[in-house]
Amino acid sequence: MLSRLPTGTTCKQLPLWDEVQFPIPTNPPSSVLDVPRVQIASLDSIGQRAFAGMQELNLIQSVVYPIAYHTAENLLVSASTGAGKTNVAMLAIVQLLRSHLTKDSVFDLKSFKIVYLALMKPLAAELATAFAKRPASLGLQMLVSTPEKWDVISRKGSGDATLVTLVKLLIIDEIHLLHEDRCAVIEVLVARTLRQVETSQTLIRLVGLSATLPNYEDVAHLLHVSPYHGLFYFDDRFRPVLLRMSFYGVRGSNRRVQEANMSAACYELLLEQVKRVEQRLFADEHIRTLVCTATLAWGVNLPAHAVIIKGTRVYKAEKSDFVELDILDVLQIFGRVGRPQFDTKSVASVITSIDKLDHYLRLITNQHPIENSLMSNLNDRLDAESDSALSDYLSRVVRSSTLDLDASEMIRYEPQTGRLASTDRGRTASLFYIRFFAAAMVRDTLEPTTMLPQLFSVLSEASEFVAMKVRDEASGELNNLKGSFCHVPIQKAGNVDSDVPAKVNALLQGYISRHSPVCHPLASDMNYIHQKAGRLARYLFEISLRQGWSSCASTTLLLARVIEQRQWDGQTPLWQFAGASSHRLLQRVDEMELSVDRIRESEIYESSHFVFKSKEPRSLVCTIPLFKPFPARYLVRVNSDRWLGADTVCPFSFKRLLLPPSDLPSTGEHVSKFFRQFTSIMPQACSARRRKEVFQYLVSVSSMPRHTRFPFILFDSVFFAPGIPQPNTARHLS
């Protein structure tokens, strides 16, 4: 056990586990406690509207208030989760609103935009709901996004450029997660924003919100935050609700025994509607205990008196393996404990294996610093940022990456002059968020005649899936997946239970076939694969299109559509609109190979044989019944008696067809009354009709007995397309 535990820590060794309990932190210094709380009533009218329903700001918000509300300084606020950092962001938003107030006391909303970045989709959804209530009264529109989505928008050279230039406030929540692989994009966004400030000479305020972290000075330097004005650090003593932390290390001869001693829990995937109901019931105290996954605990702001993390191994699909829960993630989950309106004290516990207990104690006491993760994928980031100004900042590592990008035709680089120029291939990879190694592989493998099996191989060999692994426990289900759900042969790969590309190929085809794996790691892998494969397929289509490869473009577009719609080409199109309740019905439609005209009981109303000669037009006259309710259209099929591939289908629409009443007598004053509605129609010469082929029919109508002409009154409106002058032929003929 570590010796550098806080004073007052209690340690117990029991037969099945070791227990370590940390003391409740002491109160903050009196000098800080004496800071007067900012009363909402003392704010201007804009601030009062933004904080309606609140009486005063808490201690942390009151300390930050002078800089956040009255200046445009960049900010970094590091405090425990649940300390009220969202209201700090609101202070910065109100400051921006006040600076764009016109002389008529109206906000100039067209002159600025606000972007709020949240690292996880559930957290972004929660923030969007929370902010929609308050800024709505101010008429404010704010974009709440994940970093990846904003990266795609801000890296474009056109289209969304106006939106990017209007951004005056960029708020980055949970910035302490910079150490994660996917969060290298935050460093890129900050660098891009600072470069925009430098080149455009316009102010963009950066506000970073983070949990407690040791090297907050480094993060402040990244955001260009002044250490004397905009940097605020609050440790655990400033928590609104004091927290007691406990750690348990469970003994066991193997992992199965350890999990049994932890009292295993099971779960199934829930519908989104059910999940929302359960969260609301828990928030309203109708449910006292909630068992959830780590994702829910990260991203959903649910007040709780106690949080228990049972088991610290989580599955990461991008690594295709179980990893230990990061200490910053542990602190993030601990932040769900003890909301000020409910508790004065709270409890948070971690139950892990005995061999990982010291690991978490060391991290919780030494405060693990966050580190840079940009270097691991520098090629991808430089591809999105390449321009002629970059040559002034070249170094050896940048030169190496630039040469790699040039060799893969992602950019064009002139070593003699140092000039850089983007290419279509590089811009396309940047817009679709494709990694450098995947884009380079596509350049080497994609050909004008590439077919669907080869395209599946290209996708499965992409660098996005290189970290995936094949496990023995999933081999049986993978082989079943290959045999039952793979419609395209798996090429250039080994067995699905031993080869990663083959596994990726099988899981992707299983996703298209709407298969749900039983094995949880396989389900996570499938979800990860389809998220990446859709973008890769669209990238393949754009590359084929820009290369002018007709056959390959058609095939790659087909691939993108089958992935997005989860439907194979040849299945009934109704799968694209299918709900869960109709899956079995559509499976039977596919099994019986029902086409559109076979699904509905259709009949042949008229049929005839004729010989068609290319030099002579052929006219066929037939009479067909028309039933109520009128069908949307009739299909006229022309089938060759001998030749394949010579058939065609012509739809005949009834949308513009008007008929006289069915009960109208054919003689007498009723006929005169019916024709009287057409007396305002002016006669029109046949030469003005523009279609010679109709003249013969008009002549045949004029030769008919007068009392039989009324069915042809609206013939013109059916025959001619919209836009051609319509209709007085009937009156002229009658």
Phi, psi and omega in degrees: 000144182292147181268345184264046176275153181301152177297134181097359179287137178250136181236135178228140174246113181247166184302322185258344181201162170256144184232131177231123180241126179273149178286159176289133182299155177283170180288156178294167181302149182296330180298328178277323180298334182280355178296124182293140177286137180282122179277136180297327180295338180278351180281165175289178186297326180292316179296322179294323177292322182290327182249033179300137181096349178256150178265318182204163174278151179282184186299310182298316180295324180291325178293320183279339189311311184302320181280319184289324189264332188246359178225169177252024179295145171297146186233143165227118180244114179251113182206164181297151175298134183094004182275357178098029181291335179296324177289334173296317176299323179294325176299317179294324178295316180296322177301319179293319178299317181296328180283347179245035177268126182281177179295335179271014180060038177239139179286132174274078188291342181278354184262358182205159174224155178238133178240128178243118183258125175239139191284339183233147181300316178299321179292321178297319179295320179296316181294320179300319178293318182292315182287334182297336183282321186271305179295344181300324179290343179263358183073023186270140173246123184231139180266118175255121189214163168277158181302322182296319180295318180290328176298317179298319181289314188284340181277349181289142180277345182210178177082288181262012183298323180298318178299317182295318182290340180275351181292124179243350180215122178241115180253126181244111181270152179053045183289349177292348178275018178302335185288343181289154183301317185287347185270006171300335180296332179294318177299321178295317180296319178296314179298319180294321179294317179295324177292324177295321177299318183290317185282323183267348181056039175238150184275129170235116183279133177253129178234118178251134178240129184215161169286175180296134178212151187287317185263055180294336178296323179294319179293322177298322178296321178299320183272003183058045178265133178291126180292348183260340184236318189254001183259123180229126179234125180234120181276192185295343179292342183264008179298136178299326177237119183295144189240134171255123182256139179229142178233135182235127175253113187271134179273162177168148182289334176210177185295327180295319179293320179300315180295324177296321179289337177280353183067085187298149177232147181243157177207159174234160177294137183252150171295149183300322180295319179295319180298318180295320179297316181295321178296319180293319178296322179291318180296328180272008176068020173280334174247128185270331183228132180236124176258123186214170178278170180297325181299317179295318181294326177293310197260352185244130184272085180250125178289138180211147175283326182220144175234132179238123174263107183259106183086130185249007176267122179239151182268128176247115185295325182294335176258353180052042183200164175274136179230162178284140178298129182292149183296327178291329174290323176299314179296325178297316179291324177299333180293348177281001185263140166067072175284141188304326183285355184243321192229162167251335176222157182212169185228138175223133184227147175238126176249113182227183178281158185297328182284346179255359182296311179299325179302313182284327176295320179297317182289322183288334180267325182271349179058089183298123181285152175274151184232162180291138177238014183285326186295337184292337178220049182295325181301315181297320184288320179293328178300323181281340186251004189294132170198177187293333182289343184291339183297335180290342185246017183293140171229183182298318181291324178291321179297319179297315179294323180295319178296322177296317179295322179293319180295332180264009178064025176278329173219173172242127187233129177253104183301327183294318183259343183077011182281144178240145176216135179282156179241166177301319182295317180291318179297320180295317178298322180293316182292328181264008174061044182264134180293156183300313184293326177292318179295321178294321178294321178297320179300323184276338188250331184285130182230164182299334184252018181297131182257178187300316178300320178292326179293321175297324177293320178299315180297316185289340180262008181293153183293341178299337184248012187292335183275357181290155182232159177250128182249148181296323184291343181257001185297320181297314180291326177295317178295321176295322178297316180296319184283332188252336189236356181269110181273343182245132180302139178274115184250162174053038180208163179271212180284149182293339181267007179219346185240127184295311178302322178295321177296315179298317179300313181294318180293323178295316178292326175296323177296316179298323180281003177065037176271140178248110181297146176279321180290125184299314177301323178294322178297319177294319178298317180297318179297318179295318183295314184291331177295321180279322187295326180299315178293319180298318180295319177294325176295317177300320179295315181296320178296316179298321180294316181289334177279346181079027181266102186296307183297315181294323179296318178296319182290318179292325175295320176299317179299315180298320182289320181292328177289315183291322183267351183055052183209132178281149175296127184111339174284162179298135180298346181296342177301332183291342181242014188281140169261174183299329183286342184256006184299314183295322179298316181290329174298321179290326176298316178293320181297323181273358179054050180277128173269178184299319183283350177262337179296319177259142182290096180260153181233158175267117181269336181203139176214148179201153175258141176209157178255128184250127176248138188296332184269351184236123175292149183235129180248133177240130179246129180215160178244128182234147178282157178227121186250153174261142356292147183298136175290161179295326182195161167252148178254125176259112181259131175243111184244134175285139181287336187234324191265138174277150177075012181247017181267155178210157179231129179242116177283140178241108187276147177249016184297325184255014181278128176239131181237152175293160179304142183291336181265013182282123176296154185273357181223172172084197186289340178295323177293318179298320178296322180293319182285340185297334181290347180257009184293338180277355181279125180281143177297152180221135181290148180296333182293343180272000187278345172073351181236106184294329186293346180271345185301318183297327179286324177295320178296318181293327177292318182294337180274356181281158175302147188299322185284354180254008186275340190299333177297345184259007184301320183255021179301320183299318183293334177278320188286319187267147180284160177299145180106333176274136182308133189253162139043081177230011180302322183298312182294323180297321182283329183279000000 
